[in-house]
Amino acid sequence: WVRRQADIPLTSWDYGHHALVATVRCAEPHQAVARQIFTPAGPLAFLPLWQPDLCSIVWSLPAARAEALSACDDESFNRQLTAAFDARLGLCKVEGPRSAIPLTARYARDFARERLVLVGDAAHTIHPLAGQGVNLGLLDAAALAEQILQIQRAGGDIGLLANLRHYERWRKNEAAHMLAAMEGLKRLFSGAHPVKKLLRGVGLRAANLLTPVKDQLIRRAMGLDGELPALARADTPAKVAQP
């Protein structure tokens, strides 16, 4: 809403997929572990909730397939979901409504204007296949807090656009890199072409065997790579909190 009111233009493109979201109860406990598989139609994630057998699912699918699954009866949906997930958590039964949400990449031309700053989904949206949207948003907030503290310590005006330029350059760069990475992953993990399947298999096995590579991927997935705000670094939170 704020971005629209400020008339800030967007660069955007349609991923050609919908995210089918629902809450499901599984026959086997999730053990507080998030799981994701890559099906030929798109990635399917099971995210653990507060009850040991309750999960939130995010299933990226072509629009027509997502709409069909959101409209079919519960028994048919349960059967198709369990089969797609190879019954890793046993029989899955949907609880409550299902929704199919169009997936669109968005990147605001400006992250800052005079006395206005965009963070999170107001500034950028990405494909949910790696769960990085929330990390980007939290890092936006941490970077903005750091910038505001620095401006205040210098006796500056926190709403002045010139003082917010560093935040804008910093977070636009991080968001652009993540958008590009997610687009590449989406293309690599979509479809069942034999060459793609071979590349996926070899790449994942190599990443699992090469500890430095795996550690770097884990850090990136946790949002702990790149230029981090002080609030996101374990070694400096006390310094940032000082007035």
Helices and strands as residue ranges (DSSP letters): H 2-5, E 10-26, E 35-39, E 42-48, E 54-62, H 63-71, H 74-84, E 92-108, E 112-113, E 116-117, G 120-122, E 124-125, G 128-130, H 133-153, H 161-189, H 194-209, H 211-221, G 230-232, H 237-241
